[in-house]
Amino acid sequence: MPRYLSQHTLACLTRQGASEMVRQAHAATQVTATRFLLNMQEGKMLIEFDAPDRAELEKWLAAQKFHFDWLLRIEFESIDGDLHPVS
């Protein structure tokens, strides 16, 4: 399944609010949230998703009211110093 990375700007989000957002995303069935990276001081969050396609992920993000700054399909990743395609 294709993998995506999204960036989000967070306004006035508490740690408890972030925890709830993570739980909500992990409960999804249409997409799979695999990793969250947050910087509460700067109000930024990165989420790694597996999703059938970009349109489905955008639809899910909109339904959850997860506004994103950008969304990137990951085509390659490095593993042990070598570049490999991501399916």
SEGU-494211 format. One record per residue (C-alpha): x, y, z; residue in one letter; residue number from 1. Coordinates in steps of 0.02 Angstrom, whole numbers, plus 50000, padded with zeros to 5 digits. Each point is the difference from the previous one (the first is absolute). Last residue first. Example, Ala and Ser with C-alpha at 12.3 -4.5 7.8 and 13.67 -1.06 7.14 Angstrom:
<sites>
+-------+-------+-------+-----+-----+
:    c1 :    c2 :    c3 : res :   n :
+-------+-------+-------+-----+-----+
: 50684 : 49947 : 50357 :   S :   2 :
: 49931 : 49828 : 50033 :   A :   1 :
+-------+-------+-------+-----+-----+
</sites>
This chain:
<sites>
+-------+-------+-------+-----+-----+
:    c1 :    c2 :    c3 : res :   n :
+-------+-------+-------+-----+-----+
: 50270 : 49998 : 49879 :   S :  87 :
: 50150 : 50100 : 50061 :   V :  86 :
: 50151 : 49990 : 49886 :   P :  85 :
: 50168 : 49970 : 50083 :   H :  84 :
: 50154 : 50111 : 50020 :   L :  83 :
: 50146 : 49920 : 50093 :   D :  82 :
: 50085 : 50063 : 50158 :   G :  81 :
: 49924 : 49871 : 50117 :   D :  80 :
: 49826 : 50037 : 49933 :   I :  79 :
: 49972 : 50163 : 49907 :   S :  78 :
: 49825 : 50040 : 49939 :   E :  77 :
: 49923 : 50024 : 49829 :   F :  76 :
: 49829 : 50049 : 49930 :   E :  75 :
: 49923 : 50089 : 50150 :   I :  74 :
: 49840 : 50089 : 49949 :   R :  73 :
: 50004 : 50174 : 50074 :   L :  72 :
: 49859 : 50101 : 50081 :   L :  71 :
: 50018 : 50182 : 50046 :   W :  70 :
: 49933 : 50127 : 50125 :   D :  69 :
: 49867 : 49882 : 50066 :   F :  68 :
: 49831 : 50027 : 50081 :   H :  67 :
: 49945 : 49850 : 50102 :   F :  66 :
: 49812 : 50031 : 50005 :   K :  65 :
: 49970 : 49811 : 50017 :   Q :  64 :
: 49894 : 49998 : 49841 :   A :  63 :
: 50129 : 50110 : 49912 :   A :  62 :
: 50143 : 49884 : 50048 :   L :  61 :
: 49900 : 49849 : 49940 :   W :  60 :
: 49961 : 50080 : 49831 :   K :  59 :
: 50182 : 50054 : 49979 :   E :  58 :
: 50055 : 49821 : 50039 :   L :  57 :
: 49877 : 49927 : 49875 :   E :  56 :
: 50054 : 50124 : 49866 :   A :  55 :
: 50184 : 49963 : 50030 :   R :  54 :
: 49981 : 49813 : 49973 :   D :  53 :
: 49971 : 49836 : 50092 :   P :  52 :
: 50073 : 50073 : 50160 :   A :  51 :
: 50149 : 49966 : 50113 :   D :  50 :
: 50033 : 50153 : 50106 :   F :  49 :
: 50148 : 50090 : 50080 :   E :  48 :
: 49950 : 50151 : 50102 :   I :  47 :
: 50103 : 50158 : 50028 :   L :  46 :
: 49947 : 50128 : 50129 :   M :  45 :
: 50042 : 50183 : 50026 :   K :  44 :
: 49951 : 50123 : 50137 :   G :  43 :
: 50175 : 50070 : 50027 :   E :  42 :
: 50001 : 49963 : 50186 :   Q :  41 :
: 49893 : 49843 : 49980 :   M :  40 :
: 50121 : 49917 : 49880 :   N :  39 :
: 49917 : 49839 : 49947 :   L :  38 :
: 50049 : 49844 : 49904 :   L :  37 :
: 49865 : 49869 : 49969 :   F :  36 :
: 50025 : 49831 : 49920 :   R :  35 :
: 49898 : 49860 : 49920 :   T :  34 :
: 49832 : 50079 : 49963 :   A :  33 :
: 49905 : 49872 : 49898 :   T :  32 :
: 49863 : 50058 : 49882 :   V :  31 :
: 49818 : 49947 : 49972 :   Q :  30 :
: 49988 : 49910 : 50170 :   T :  29 :
: 50043 : 50142 : 50118 :   A :  28 :
: 50025 : 49962 : 50186 :   A :  27 :
: 50183 : 50054 : 49993 :   H :  26 :
: 49945 : 50172 : 49940 :   A :  25 :
: 49881 : 50026 : 50145 :   Q :  24 :
: 50127 : 49940 : 50127 :   R :  23 :
: 50131 : 50121 : 49929 :   V :  22 :
: 49876 : 50146 : 50006 :   M :  21 :
: 49955 : 49955 : 50179 :   E :  20 :
: 50183 : 50001 : 50050 :   S :  19 :
: 50023 : 50169 : 49913 :   A :  18 :
: 49854 : 50071 : 50098 :   G :  17 :
: 50074 : 49935 : 50162 :   Q :  16 :
: 50167 : 50077 : 49954 :   R :  15 :
: 49911 : 50164 : 49972 :   T :  14 :
: 49967 : 50076 : 49829 :   L :  13 :
: 49991 : 50189 : 49988 :   C :  12 :
: 50016 : 50002 : 49811 :   A :  11 :
: 50082 : 49852 : 49914 :   L :  10 :
: 50073 : 50015 : 49826 :   T :   9 :
: 49997 : 49834 : 49908 :   H :   8 :
: 50126 : 49912 : 49889 :   Q :   7 :
: 49956 : 49841 : 49907 :   S :   6 :
: 50104 : 49850 : 49948 :   L :   5 :
: 49929 : 49867 : 49886 :   Y :   4 :
: 50025 : 49814 : 49969 :   R :   3 :
: 49921 : 49902 : 49857 :   P :   2 :
: 49933 : 49826 : 50040 :   M :   1 :
+-------+-------+-------+-----+-----+
</sites>
